[in-house]
């Protein structure tokens, strides 16, 4: 999973918009802006770590899914995968949504 996180892009854009809005209205002085930019750059420097942690959570959930004993367990694990993927790789999120729809039909 070497795709750049959509969530990371959203966080970056949101942070930059907030910084611009604050500086435009005079709510933030230059020192505050420098500190915020340094913090943002620091967090961005850790993006590979954040992606690795997300991949670990996803892989663990997939492993659990292969061992699920009931349809209800599978649906629950799929919901967790949907949540993990929804702001990360939306196509994968849609896959698990569709799978849950199919499982729900089987359960009826």
C-alpha positions as a printed NumPy array, in Angstrom:
array([[  0.   ,   0.   ,   0.   ],
       [  2.353,   2.708,  -1.17 ],
       [ -0.404,   5.179,  -2.127],
       [ -0.185,   8.557,  -0.461],
       [ -2.877,   8.864,   2.135],
       [ -5.93 ,  10.9  ,   1.175],
       [ -6.298,  11.731,   4.855],
       [ -2.793,  13.199,   4.898],
       [ -3.685,  15.422,   1.947],
       [ -6.879,  16.562,   3.658],
       [ -4.993,  17.367,   6.862],
       [ -2.361,  19.324,   4.953],
       [ -4.903,  21.353,   2.987],
       [ -7.05 ,  22.01 ,   6.051],
       [ -4.046,  23.118,   8.08 ],
       [ -2.849,  25.446,   5.357],
       [ -6.321,  26.935,   4.946],
       [ -6.579,  27.54 ,   8.696],
       [ -3.153,  29.152,   8.755],
       [ -4.052,  31.421,   5.87 ],
       [ -7.38 ,  32.369,   7.435],
       [ -5.766,  33.178,  10.779],
       [ -3.016,  35.288,   9.259],
       [ -5.493,  37.101,   7.034],
       [ -7.614,  38.119,  10.034],
       [ -4.598,  39.044,  12.155],
       [ -5.366,  36.398,  14.796],
       [ -1.866,  34.894,  14.574],
       [  1.444,  36.681,  14.756],
       [  4.515,  35.656,  12.789],
       [  6.051,  33.668,  15.668],
       [  2.847,  31.643,  16.055],
       [  2.775,  31.029,  12.335],
       [  6.395,  29.846,  12.358],
       [  5.662,  27.455,  15.24 ],
       [  2.577,  26.084,  13.501],
       [  4.453,  25.588,  10.245],
       [  7.279,  23.805,  12.086],
       [  4.74 ,  21.526,  13.791],
       [  3.014,  20.81 ,  10.48 ],
       [  6.337,  20.002,   8.809],
       [  7.247,  17.734,  11.733],
       [  3.967,  15.845,  11.465],
       [  4.372,  15.499,   7.715],
       [  7.799,  14.031,   8.352],
       [  6.088,  11.222,  10.259],
       [  3.567,  10.43 ,   7.511],
       [  5.314,   7.168,   6.575],
       [  5.028,   6.025,  10.185],
       [  1.328,   6.896,  10.248],
       [  0.788,   5.023,   6.979],
       [  2.655,   1.995,   8.352],
       [  0.484,   1.944,  11.477],
       [ -2.653,   2.161,   9.359],
       [ -1.416,  -0.704,   7.158],
       [ -0.747,  -2.802,  10.252],
       [ -4.285,  -2.171,  11.543],
       [ -5.747,  -3.027,   8.135],
       [ -3.699,  -6.207,   7.782],
       [ -4.683,  -7.302,  11.292],
       [ -8.363,  -6.769,  10.501],
       [ -8.016,  -8.715,   7.235],
       [ -6.366, -11.576,   9.131],
       [ -9.209, -11.577,  11.652],
       [-11.722, -11.533,   8.793],
       [-10.269, -14.752,   7.344],
       [-10.88 , -16.373,  10.742],
       [-14.393, -14.997,  11.309],
       [-16.831, -17.704,  12.391],
       [-20.149, -15.962,  11.774],
       [-21.692, -13.572,   9.284],
       [-22.139, -11.089,  12.133],
       [-18.415, -11.237,  12.917],
       [-17.588, -10.704,   9.244],
       [-19.913,  -7.709,   9.034],
       [-18.378,  -6.218,  12.173],
       [-14.823,  -6.643,  10.837],
       [-15.843,  -5.287,   7.432],
       [-17.236,  -2.206,   9.19 ],
       [-13.889,  -1.678,  10.863],
       [-12.115,  -2.065,   7.509],
       [-14.54 ,   0.417,   5.941],
       [-13.667,   2.893,   8.669],
       [ -9.914,   2.368,   8.187],
       [-10.134,   2.708,   4.416],
       [-12.735,   5.495,   4.055],
       [-10.233,   8.356,   4.203],
       [ -7.288,   6.309,   2.971],
       [ -8.193,   4.294,  -0.136],
       [-11.868,   4.854,  -0.885],
       [-12.086,   2.116,  -3.548],
       [-11.189,  -0.457,  -0.92 ],
       [-13.753,   1.007,   1.433],
       [-16.406,   0.539,  -1.251],
       [-15.349,  -3.099,  -1.678],
       [-16.111,  -3.84 ,   1.973],
       [-19.384,  -1.91 ,   1.834],
       [-20.477,  -4.096,  -1.082],
       [-19.329,  -7.213,   0.758],
       [-21.39 ,  -6.193,   3.794],
       [-24.45 ,  -5.696,   1.611],
       [-23.999,  -9.218,   0.239],
       [-23.506, -10.646,   3.74 ],
       [-26.605,  -8.849,   5.014],
       [-28.667, -10.441,   2.219],
       [-27.334, -13.886,   3.175],
       [-28.173, -13.258,   6.819],
       [-31.843, -12.521,   6.092]])
